[in-house]
């Protein structure tokens, strides 16, 4: 089931703090309200160069290839998330 982002965010924010265990996304509410849409729209390039300096595991990883991206898109289409 597809839920428009504003509706989903409203649902997340409506969870009372004493029931946050049932919806842990509420812990990230300020991120979802302020930055998520902007960042997920492709307007920001995430740079990991500083993190790679201190993380052996990140240094050993390669960039995500078009094959993996294609598999994600295929799955999202299968699920009805994309047309």
Biopython code that builds the backbone (N, CA, C, O; Angstrom):
import numpy as np
from Bio.PDB.StructureBuilder import StructureBuilder

atoms = [
    (1, "UNK", "N", (0.839, -1.180, 0.000)),
    (1, "UNK", "CA", (0.000, 0.000, 0.000)),
    (1, "UNK", "C", (0.885, 1.244, 0.000)),
    (1, "UNK", "O", (1.786, 1.367, 0.830)),
    (2, "UNK", "N", (0.636, 2.145, -0.909)),
    (2, "UNK", "CA", (1.370, 3.403, -0.993)),
    (2, "UNK", "C", (0.695, 4.443, -0.114)),
    (2, "UNK", "O", (-0.515, 4.652, -0.203)),
    (3, "UNK", "N", (1.472, 5.085, 0.722)),
    (3, "UNK", "CA", (0.977, 6.168, 1.574)),
    (3, "UNK", "C", (1.753, 7.423, 1.200)),
    (3, "UNK", "O", (2.981, 7.428, 1.284)),
    (4, "UNK", "N", (1.068, 8.491, 0.789)),
    (4, "UNK", "CA", (1.782, 9.726, 0.466)),
    (4, "UNK", "C", (2.629, 10.194, 1.653)),
    (4, "UNK", "O", (2.233, 10.058, 2.810)),
    (5, "UNK", "N", (3.791, 10.743, 1.339)),
    (5, "UNK", "CA", (4.733, 11.130, 2.392)),
    (5, "UNK", "C", (4.095, 12.023, 3.464)),
    (5, "UNK", "O", (4.283, 11.751, 4.650)),
    (6, "UNK", "N", (3.353, 13.072, 3.105)),
    (6, "UNK", "CA", (2.761, 13.907, 4.166)),
    (6, "UNK", "C", (1.838, 13.122, 5.101)),
    (6, "UNK", "O", (1.793, 13.387, 6.303)),
    (7, "UNK", "N", (1.110, 12.164, 4.546)),
    (7, "UNK", "CA", (0.225, 11.338, 5.378)),
    (7, "UNK", "C", (1.040, 10.433, 6.299)),
    (7, "UNK", "O", (0.728, 10.289, 7.481)),
    (8, "UNK", "N", (2.088, 9.826, 5.740)),
    (8, "UNK", "CA", (2.953, 8.962, 6.549)),
    (8, "UNK", "C", (3.587, 9.758, 7.679)),
    (8, "UNK", "O", (3.603, 9.308, 8.825)),
    (9, "UNK", "N", (4.107, 10.935, 7.364)),
    (9, "UNK", "CA", (4.746, 11.761, 8.382)),
    (9, "UNK", "C", (3.754, 12.151, 9.465)),
    (9, "UNK", "O", (4.094, 12.154, 10.648)),
    (10, "UNK", "N", (2.550, 12.475, 9.077)),
    (10, "UNK", "CA", (1.518, 12.808, 10.055)),
    (10, "UNK", "C", (1.247, 11.633, 10.992)),
    (10, "UNK", "O", (1.068, 11.825, 12.195)),
    (11, "UNK", "N", (1.219, 10.439, 10.453)),
    (11, "UNK", "CA", (1.017, 9.241, 11.272)),
    (11, "UNK", "C", (2.176, 9.034, 12.242)),
    (11, "UNK", "O", (1.971, 8.713, 13.413)),
    (12, "UNK", "N", (3.396, 9.223, 11.741)),
    (12, "UNK", "CA", (4.577, 9.073, 12.597)),
    (12, "UNK", "C", (4.524, 10.081, 13.739)),
    (12, "UNK", "O", (4.756, 9.726, 14.895)),
    (13, "UNK", "N", (4.223, 11.329, 13.419)),
    (13, "UNK", "CA", (4.210, 12.383, 14.429)),
    (13, "UNK", "C", (3.083, 12.225, 15.435)),
    (13, "UNK", "O", (3.175, 12.727, 16.555)),
    (14, "UNK", "N", (2.021, 11.533, 15.046)),
    (14, "UNK", "CA", (0.872, 11.373, 15.950)),
    (14, "UNK", "C", (1.097, 10.317, 17.028)),
    (14, "UNK", "O", (0.317, 10.225, 17.976)),
    (15, "UNK", "N", (2.149, 9.524, 16.894)),
    (15, "UNK", "CA", (2.454, 8.504, 17.898)),
    (15, "UNK", "C", (2.894, 9.206, 19.180)),
    (15, "UNK", "O", (3.794, 10.046, 19.157)),
    (16, "UNK", "N", (2.270, 8.866, 20.272)),
    (16, "UNK", "CA", (2.650, 9.494, 21.538)),
    (16, "UNK", "C", (4.024, 9.008, 21.975)),
    (16, "UNK", "O", (4.430, 7.887, 21.669)),
    (17, "UNK", "N", (4.723, 9.862, 22.688)),
    (17, "UNK", "CA", (6.089, 9.535, 23.099)),
    (17, "UNK", "C", (6.155, 8.282, 23.964)),
    (17, "UNK", "O", (7.164, 7.577, 23.944)),
    (18, "UNK", "N", (5.107, 7.991, 24.717)),
    (18, "UNK", "CA", (5.134, 6.791, 25.549)),
    (18, "UNK", "C", (4.922, 5.514, 24.740)),
    (18, "UNK", "O", (5.047, 4.415, 25.280)),
    (19, "UNK", "N", (4.602, 5.645, 23.446)),
    (19, "UNK", "CA", (4.422, 4.475, 22.585)),
    (19, "UNK", "C", (5.452, 4.455, 21.457)),
    (19, "UNK", "O", (5.244, 3.825, 20.420)),
    (20, "UNK", "N", (6.556, 5.149, 21.674)),
    (20, "UNK", "CA", (7.586, 5.258, 20.640)),
    (20, "UNK", "C", (8.193, 3.901, 20.277)),
    (20, "UNK", "O", (8.687, 3.718, 19.164)),
    (21, "UNK", "N", (8.155, 2.958, 21.210)),
    (21, "UNK", "CA", (8.662, 1.610, 20.910)),
    (21, "UNK", "C", (7.877, 0.947, 19.781)),
    (21, "UNK", "O", (8.420, 0.103, 19.068)),
    (22, "UNK", "N", (6.615, 1.315, 19.609)),
    (22, "UNK", "CA", (5.784, 0.737, 18.560)),
    (22, "UNK", "C", (6.065, 1.377, 17.196)),
    (22, "UNK", "O", (5.755, 0.793, 16.157)),
    (23, "UNK", "N", (6.647, 2.564, 17.203)),
    (23, "UNK", "CA", (6.955, 3.254, 15.964)),
    (23, "UNK", "C", (8.253, 4.035, 16.137)),
    (23, "UNK", "O", (8.225, 5.249, 16.339)),
    (24, "UNK", "N", (9.391, 3.344, 16.060)),
    (24, "UNK", "CA", (10.681, 3.995, 16.316)),
    (24, "UNK", "C", (11.017, 5.096, 15.327)),
    (24, "UNK", "O", (11.939, 5.871, 15.581)),
    (25, "UNK", "N", (10.309, 5.200, 14.211)),
    (25, "UNK", "CA", (10.563, 6.289, 13.264)),
    (25, "UNK", "C", (10.346, 7.646, 13.927)),
    (25, "UNK", "O", (10.912, 8.649, 13.494)),
    (26, "UNK", "N", (9.539, 7.676, 14.959)),
    (26, "UNK", "CA", (9.276, 8.938, 15.671)),
    (26, "UNK", "C", (10.565, 9.518, 16.241)),
    (26, "UNK", "O", (10.683, 10.734, 16.391)),
    (27, "UNK", "N", (11.539, 8.654, 16.563)),
    (27, "UNK", "CA", (12.810, 9.138, 17.093)),
    (27, "UNK", "C", (13.533, 10.020, 16.074)),
    (27, "UNK", "O", (14.363, 10.849, 16.447)),
    (28, "UNK", "N", (13.224, 9.847, 14.811)),
    (28, "UNK", "CA", (13.859, 10.615, 13.741)),
    (28, "UNK", "C", (12.925, 11.693, 13.182)),
    (28, "UNK", "O", (13.128, 12.174, 12.067)),
    (29, "UNK", "N", (11.925, 12.062, 13.939)),
    (29, "UNK", "CA", (10.906, 12.994, 13.457)),
    (29, "UNK", "C", (11.502, 14.303, 12.945)),
    (29, "UNK", "O", (11.084, 14.796, 11.898)),
    (30, "UNK", "N", (12.462, 14.869, 13.654)),
    (30, "UNK", "CA", (13.019, 16.147, 13.194)),
    (30, "UNK", "C", (13.724, 15.989, 11.844)),
    (30, "UNK", "O", (13.670, 16.891, 11.007)),
    (31, "UNK", "N", (14.380, 14.851, 11.630)),
    (31, "UNK", "CA", (15.012, 14.580, 10.335)),
    (31, "UNK", "C", (13.950, 14.458, 9.246)),
    (31, "UNK", "O", (14.092, 15.044, 8.172)),
    (32, "UNK", "N", (12.891, 13.702, 9.517)),
    (32, "UNK", "CA", (11.842, 13.518, 8.519)),
    (32, "UNK", "C", (11.124, 14.827, 8.216)),
    (32, "UNK", "O", (10.727, 15.064, 7.075)),
    (33, "UNK", "N", (10.955, 15.668, 9.210)),
    (33, "UNK", "CA", (10.274, 16.953, 9.001)),
    (33, "UNK", "C", (11.154, 17.953, 8.256)),
    (33, "UNK", "O", (10.670, 18.712, 7.415)),
    (34, "UNK", "N", (12.457, 17.948, 8.572)),
    (34, "UNK", "CA", (13.298, 19.011, 8.054)),
    (34, "UNK", "C", (14.169, 18.684, 6.870)),
    (34, "UNK", "O", (14.346, 19.526, 5.990)),
    (35, "UNK", "N", (14.721, 17.480, 6.819)),
    (35, "UNK", "CA", (15.749, 17.200, 5.820)),
    (35, "UNK", "C", (15.439, 16.082, 4.844)),
    (35, "UNK", "O", (15.949, 16.092, 3.724)),
    (36, "UNK", "N", (14.627, 15.131, 5.231)),
    (36, "UNK", "CA", (14.478, 13.920, 4.433)),
    (36, "UNK", "C", (14.021, 14.187, 3.004)),
    (36, "UNK", "O", (14.646, 13.697, 2.063)),
    (37, "UNK", "N", (12.954, 14.946, 2.817)),
    (37, "UNK", "CA", (12.444, 15.171, 1.465)),
    (37, "UNK", "C", (13.496, 15.846, 0.588)),
    (37, "UNK", "O", (13.694, 15.470, -0.567)),
    (38, "UNK", "N", (14.152, 16.827, 1.141)),
    (38, "UNK", "CA", (15.185, 17.541, 0.387)),
    (38, "UNK", "C", (16.318, 16.592, 0.000)),
    (38, "UNK", "O", (16.774, 16.601, -1.143)),
    (39, "UNK", "N", (16.763, 15.788, 0.935)),
    (39, "UNK", "CA", (17.880, 14.885, 0.678)),
    (39, "UNK", "C", (17.492, 13.749, -0.269)),
    (39, "UNK", "O", (18.293, 13.342, -1.110)),
    (40, "UNK", "N", (16.284, 13.243, -0.138)),
    (40, "UNK", "CA", (15.879, 12.104, -0.962)),
    (40, "UNK", "C", (15.529, 12.510, -2.387)),
    (40, "UNK", "O", (15.358, 11.650, -3.251)),
    (41, "UNK", "N", (15.421, 13.807, -2.640)),
    (41, "UNK", "CA", (15.083, 14.284, -3.971)),
    (41, "UNK", "C", (16.276, 14.393, -4.897)),
    (41, "UNK", "O", (16.132, 14.854, -6.029)),
    (42, "UNK", "N", (17.442, 13.984, -4.450)),
    (42, "UNK", "CA", (18.617, 14.000, -5.290)),
    (42, "UNK", "C", (19.321, 15.336, -5.358)),
    (42, "UNK", "O", (20.211, 15.521, -6.188)),
    (43, "UNK", "N", (18.945, 16.267, -4.506)),
    (43, "UNK", "CA", (19.551, 17.588, -4.548)),
    (43, "UNK", "C", (20.859, 17.649, -3.772)),
    (43, "UNK", "O", (21.611, 18.615, -3.909)),
    (44, "UNK", "N", (21.139, 16.649, -2.972)),
    (44, "UNK", "CA", (22.338, 16.647, -2.142)),
    (44, "UNK", "C", (23.192, 15.442, -2.515)),
    (44, "UNK", "O", (22.682, 14.334, -2.680)),
    (45, "UNK", "N", (24.461, 15.665, -2.643)),
    (45, "UNK", "CA", (25.386, 14.552, -2.875)),
    (45, "UNK", "C", (25.984, 14.196, -1.525)),
    (45, "UNK", "O", (26.588, 15.034, -0.856)),
    (46, "UNK", "N", (25.809, 12.958, -1.141)),
    (46, "UNK", "CA", (26.333, 12.507, 0.142)),
    (46, "UNK", "C", (27.812, 12.173, -0.018)),
    (46, "UNK", "O", (28.167, 11.288, -0.796)),
    (47, "UNK", "N", (28.656, 12.859, 0.697)),
    (47, "UNK", "CA", (30.096, 12.672, 0.613)),
    (47, "UNK", "C", (30.558, 11.859, 1.814)),
    (47, "UNK", "O", (30.296, 12.223, 2.960)),
    (48, "UNK", "N", (31.243, 10.762, 1.544)),
    (48, "UNK", "CA", (31.721, 9.895, 2.618)),
    (48, "UNK", "C", (33.234, 9.964, 2.793)),
    (48, "UNK", "O", (33.818, 9.115, 3.465)),
    (49, "UNK", "N", (33.869, 10.962, 2.196)),
    (49, "UNK", "CA", (35.337, 11.001, 2.226)),
    (49, "UNK", "C", (35.893, 11.092, 3.644)),
    (49, "UNK", "O", (36.894, 10.441, 3.945)),
    (50, "UNK", "N", (35.284, 11.867, 4.509)),
    (50, "UNK", "CA", (35.776, 11.978, 5.891)),
    (50, "UNK", "C", (35.554, 10.672, 6.652)),
    (50, "UNK", "O", (36.415, 10.239, 7.419)),
    (51, "UNK", "N", (34.414, 10.058, 6.439)),
    (51, "UNK", "CA", (34.106, 8.799, 7.111)),
    (51, "UNK", "C", (35.036, 7.694, 6.624)),
    (51, "UNK", "O", (35.469, 6.855, 7.415)),
    (52, "UNK", "N", (35.343, 7.686, 5.343)),
    (52, "UNK", "CA", (36.249, 6.678, 4.783)),
    (52, "UNK", "C", (37.644, 6.762, 5.402)),
    (52, "UNK", "O", (38.349, 5.756, 5.489)),
    (53, "UNK", "N", (38.035, 7.947, 5.825)),
    (53, "UNK", "CA", (39.361, 8.107, 6.447)),
    (53, "UNK", "C", (39.482, 7.300, 7.734)),
    (53, "UNK", "O", (40.571, 6.846, 8.083)),
    (54, "UNK", "N", (38.371, 7.122, 8.438)),
    (54, "UNK", "CA", (38.422, 6.433, 9.734)),
    (54, "UNK", "C", (37.751, 5.062, 9.720)),
    (54, "UNK", "O", (37.779, 4.353, 10.726)),
    (55, "UNK", "N", (37.152, 4.682, 8.601)),
    (55, "UNK", "CA", (36.422, 3.418, 8.545)),
    (55, "UNK", "C", (37.034, 2.469, 7.516)),
    (55, "UNK", "O", (36.922, 2.690, 6.310)),
    (56, "UNK", "N", (37.671, 1.428, 7.998)),
    (56, "UNK", "CA", (38.282, 0.428, 7.118)),
    (56, "UNK", "C", (37.231, -0.222, 6.225)),
    (56, "UNK", "O", (37.467, -0.434, 5.035)),
    (57, "UNK", "N", (36.070, -0.539, 6.799)),
    (57, "UNK", "CA", (35.039, -1.222, 6.011)),
    (57, "UNK", "C", (34.497, -0.324, 4.893)),
    (57, "UNK", "O", (34.237, -0.806, 3.790)),
    (58, "UNK", "N", (34.325, 0.972, 5.165)),
    (58, "UNK", "CA", (33.867, 1.861, 4.096)),
    (58, "UNK", "C", (34.933, 2.048, 3.020)),
    (58, "UNK", "O", (34.613, 2.133, 1.834)),
    (59, "UNK", "N", (36.182, 2.113, 3.429)),
    (59, "UNK", "CA", (37.263, 2.253, 2.446)),
    (59, "UNK", "C", (37.302, 1.070, 1.487)),
    (59, "UNK", "O", (37.679, 1.229, 0.326)),
    (60, "UNK", "N", (36.924, -0.093, 1.951)),
    (60, "UNK", "CA", (36.996, -1.286, 1.107)),
    (60, "UNK", "C", (35.775, -1.454, 0.195)),
    (60, "UNK", "O", (35.783, -2.313, -0.686)),
    (61, "UNK", "N", (34.740, -0.658, 0.392)),
    (61, "UNK", "CA", (33.530, -0.773, -0.433)),
    (61, "UNK", "C", (33.675, -0.009, -1.739)),
    (61, "UNK", "O", (34.347, 1.020, -1.813)),
    (62, "UNK", "N", (33.032, -0.535, -2.754)),
    (62, "UNK", "CA", (32.999, 0.131, -4.051)),
    (62, "UNK", "C", (31.692, 0.912, -4.176)),
    (62, "UNK", "O", (30.766, 0.718, -3.389)),
    (63, "UNK", "N", (31.627, 1.778, -5.153)),
    (63, "UNK", "CA", (30.403, 2.539, -5.413)),
    (63, "UNK", "C", (29.271, 1.589, -5.798)),
    (63, "UNK", "O", (29.513, 0.507, -6.332)),
    (64, "UNK", "N", (28.060, 1.995, -5.529)),
    (64, "UNK", "CA", (26.888, 1.204, -5.926)),
    (64, "UNK", "C", (26.790, 1.240, -7.441)),
    (64, "UNK", "O", (26.820, 2.310, -8.049)),
    (65, "UNK", "N", (26.674, 0.080, -8.038)),
    (65, "UNK", "CA", (26.632, -0.014, -9.490)),
    (65, "UNK", "C", (25.221, 0.058, -10.049)),
    (65, "UNK", "O", (24.234, -0.053, -9.322)),
    (66, "UNK", "N", (25.152, 0.244, -11.350)),
    (66, "UNK", "CA", (23.851, 0.363, -12.017)),
    (66, "UNK", "C", (23.042, -0.932, -11.900)),
    (66, "UNK", "O", (21.812, -0.892, -11.902)),
    (67, "UNK", "N", (23.722, -2.080, -11.799)),
    (67, "UNK", "CA", (22.999, -3.348, -11.655)),
    (67, "UNK", "C", (22.188, -3.401, -10.374)),
    (67, "UNK", "O", (21.028, -3.813, -10.385)),
    (68, "UNK", "N", (22.796, -2.986, -9.268)),
    (68, "UNK", "CA", (22.084, -2.983, -7.991)),
    (68, "UNK", "C", (20.938, -1.974, -8.021)),
    (68, "UNK", "O", (19.835, -2.270, -7.562)),
    (69, "UNK", "N", (21.194, -0.797, -8.554)),
    (69, "UNK", "CA", (20.145, 0.218, -8.654)),
    (69, "UNK", "C", (18.990, -0.325, -9.490)),
    (69, "UNK", "O", (17.824, -0.132, -9.147)),
    (70, "UNK", "N", (19.315, -0.996, -10.577)),
    (70, "UNK", "CA", (18.282, -1.586, -11.432)),
    (70, "UNK", "C", (17.437, -2.606, -10.698)),
    (70, "UNK", "O", (16.221, -2.661, -10.879)),
    (71, "UNK", "N", (18.085, -3.420, -9.865)),
    (71, "UNK", "CA", (17.329, -4.414, -9.082)),
    (71, "UNK", "C", (16.395, -3.740, -8.087)),
    (71, "UNK", "O", (15.268, -4.194, -7.888)),
    (72, "UNK", "N", (16.853, -2.660, -7.459)),
    (72, "UNK", "CA", (15.971, -1.909, -6.553)),
    (72, "UNK", "C", (14.761, -1.377, -7.308)),
    (72, "UNK", "O", (13.627, -1.518, -6.850)),
    (73, "UNK", "N", (15.001, -0.772, -8.454)),
    (73, "UNK", "CA", (13.900, -0.197, -9.237)),
    (73, "UNK", "C", (12.924, -1.282, -9.669)),
    (73, "UNK", "O", (11.711, -1.093, -9.589)),
    (74, "UNK", "N", (13.445, -2.415, -10.125)),
    (74, "UNK", "CA", (12.566, -3.532, -10.498)),
    (74, "UNK", "C", (11.698, -3.964, -9.329)),
    (74, "UNK", "O", (10.503, -4.202, -9.501)),
    (75, "UNK", "N", (12.287, -4.070, -8.136)),
    (75, "UNK", "CA", (11.528, -4.500, -6.955)),
    (75, "UNK", "C", (10.491, -3.453, -6.569)),
    (75, "UNK", "O", (9.362, -3.804, -6.224)),
    (76, "UNK", "N", (10.851, -2.184, -6.622)),
    (76, "UNK", "CA", (9.890, -1.124, -6.288)),
    (76, "UNK", "C", (8.728, -1.122, -7.270)),
    (76, "UNK", "O", (7.586, -0.866, -6.888)),
    (77, "UNK", "N", (9.021, -1.409, -8.544)),
    (77, "UNK", "CA", (7.930, -1.502, -9.530)),
    (77, "UNK", "C", (7.047, -2.704, -9.227)),
    (77, "UNK", "O", (5.821, -2.609, -9.272)),
    (78, "UNK", "N", (7.678, -3.840, -8.917)),
    (78, "UNK", "CA", (6.925, -5.050, -8.597)),
    (78, "UNK", "C", (5.991, -4.815, -7.420)),
    (78, "UNK", "O", (4.870, -5.324, -7.382)),
    (79, "UNK", "N", (6.473, -4.037, -6.465)),
    (79, "UNK", "CA", (5.684, -3.756, -5.254)),
    (79, "UNK", "C", (4.620, -2.689, -5.494)),
    (79, "UNK", "O", (3.769, -2.463, -4.634)),
    (80, "UNK", "N", (4.659, -2.037, -6.644)),
    (80, "UNK", "CA", (3.687, -0.989, -6.940)),
    (80, "UNK", "C", (4.100, 0.384, -6.439)),
    (80, "UNK", "O", (3.316, 1.332, -6.493)),
    (81, "UNK", "N", (5.328, 0.491, -5.953)),
    (81, "UNK", "CA", (5.798, 1.765, -5.443)),
    (81, "UNK", "C", (6.126, 2.708, -6.593)),
    (81, "UNK", "O", (5.967, 3.922, -6.464)),
    (82, "UNK", "N", (6.587, 2.155, -7.723)),
    (82, "UNK", "CA", (6.868, 2.925, -8.926)),
    (82, "UNK", "C", (6.019, 2.372, -10.057)),
    (82, "UNK", "O", (5.679, 1.189, -10.071)),
    (83, "UNK", "N", (5.690, 3.215, -10.982)),
    (83, "UNK", "CA", (4.918, 2.754, -12.166)),
    (83, "UNK", "C", (5.823, 2.593, -13.345)),
    (83, "UNK", "O", (5.369, 2.217, -14.425)),
]
sb = StructureBuilder()
sb.init_structure("model")
sb.init_model(0)
sb.init_chain("A")
sb.init_seg("    ")
for serial, (resi, resn, name, xyz) in enumerate(atoms, 1):
    if name == "N":
        sb.init_residue(resn, " ", resi, " ")
    sb.init_atom(name, np.array(xyz, "f"), 0.0, 1.0, " ", f" {name:<3s}", serial, name[0])
structure = sb.get_structure()
